[in-house]
Amino acid sequence: MPAPGAQRKRGPVSRTGTLYRMAQRLQAAGLRPTSQRIGLTYLIFGDGDRHVSAEALYQETRTAGLKVSLATVYNTLQHLAGGGMLRKVMVNTGQTFFDTNVSDHHHFFNERTGEVLDIPAGEVTLARVPAPPEGHEIAWVDVVVHLRRIAPVEG
C-alpha cells in the first residue's frame, strides 16, 4: 500500500481510518497534522515497534512515493520525539535512532550492522543514578550496550 501522501491528493480523511488515527496522534502530541507529517507517521508506526534513523526513513519515503525532503524527515522525527511519540537513542557513532517504543527499556547496538535492538525491561539493573544538578530532573536513563562479533578461536 503506498504511503498516504502518495495516494491521496485531496479530500476528507475518514474518521475511522488509519490516516485519521495518525492525525489524532499528532494532535495529541501538540503537532499540526500536515499531510507530510501524517504520511511520515504512517510509515514510522505502520509496522509496530522499531528503531529508525532519519536517513533510513527518508529512503522509505522515496520507495513509498512520499515527496518530502531529508530536512522534513529529520525535523518531523525531532518533533515527534519532543511530543513524546518517539524516544531518541543516541549511539557513540554520532547517529541518532528514533524508537517507537517509548516505555522504559535499554538497547543493544550492533557495531557491525548498525542495528539497534531492545533489551527487555528489567534485564538491566542500575545500582545508583546520580542526583541531577540543581534545577534539573532526570528525563530518562538509556543504557546502550555495544555488540561486537567474537572472532572464532582457532585451535
N, C-alpha and C positions, 0 to 999 in steps of 0.2 A: 504494500500500500504506500503510495507516495506521501511525502511529508505534507502536512496541512496547507502550508503556504504555497506548495507547488500545485495542488489540485484545486484549490478554492480561490477564485478571484474576488468575488464579492457576494454579499448576501448574508442573511441572518445565520447565526450559529444556533443550532438546535439546543434547547435547554436540557436535553437528556444525553447529548453526545459527548464523546471524548474531548473534542475541542472546547466545548462549553466548560467541562470539568477543569481543563487546563487553564482556561481564562479565570475561573473561580479561584484556583490555587494561586495564580499570580496576584489577583486582587487581595486575597487573604494575607499574602506576604507584603502587601503595600506597594505592589508594582502594577503599572498600567499594562493591560493585556493587549499589546500591539500584535499584529499578525506575525511579525518576525519572532517575538517572544513566545507566542503560542506555538509556533512551529518548532522552535528550539526546545521548548518544554516538552512537547510531544516526543521529540527524538530522545531527549535525556531520560524521561521517565517511562517511555513506552514499553521497555523490556525488563522492568523490575530493577532491583538494586544493582548498581555498578559504579565503577570509577572511570571518569573520563577526563581527558585533557582538552584544552581549547583547540589544539591542533587536530586531535582525533575527531572531535565533534564537528569541526569545520569540514573535514573530509566527508563525514556523514551527510552534511548539508549538501555538499556537491553531488553526492550519489543520489540523494533524495530529490534533487532539483529545487531545493530551497535556496533562494538567492539572498545571501547575507554575506557581509564581509567578515574577515577574521576578527577585526576590532569589535564588531557587533557581537560575535560569539563570545569573545573574551569578556566584554562588558556585561553581557547577559548572565554569564556564569558568575561574575562578581556580584551582580545584583541579586541573583538567586541565593547565593551564599549569604549575603547581607540580610536577606529576608528570611533566613532560616530554612530554606528549601534544600540547600546543599551544604555540605561540610567540606572545607578545604583540607587537603592532605598535601603537605609540602615535604619533598624529599631533598636530600642534600645535593642532588644533581642540579638544583635550581628549578626543577619542574614542579608545577602545581597540578594536582589532580583534584577533581571535584567528586565527592561521594554522595550518592543519592540516599544512603543510609545515614541519617543524622543522629542515630542513637549512640550512646557511649560505647565505643569499641576502639580497638587499635588495629594496626596494619602491618603486613609484611610487604616489603618492596624487593622484587627480584631485579638485581642489578644488571643481569644479562639481558632479560627480555623487556624490562621497563614496566612489568605488570605489578599492579597493586592488588593485594588480596586482604580480605578482612580476617582479623584474628577474633574468634568468638569472644563475646563478653565474658568476663570472669577468668580468662586464660592468662591475663597479665595482672600481677599484683604489685602495687606500689606501696612500699613501706611508709614513705613520708613524702609529702609535697610541701615545698617551702611556702611560707606565708608571702603573699604578694606585697609589693611596695605599697606604702600608704596612698590611698586614693584609687587603688586598683582592685580588681577582683579577677580570679582565675575563670576564664570563659570555658576552657576545656583543656585536658591534657591528652596529647596524642603521641603515643609511642609508635615509632616506625622501626621495625626490625628488618634490617637489610639482609637479603639472602644471596649467597654465592654458592654455585655448584662445587662440590668437593671433587678434586682430581682423584681418579681411581688409583688405588695403591697397587703398584706392580710388585710382584714377589715371586 
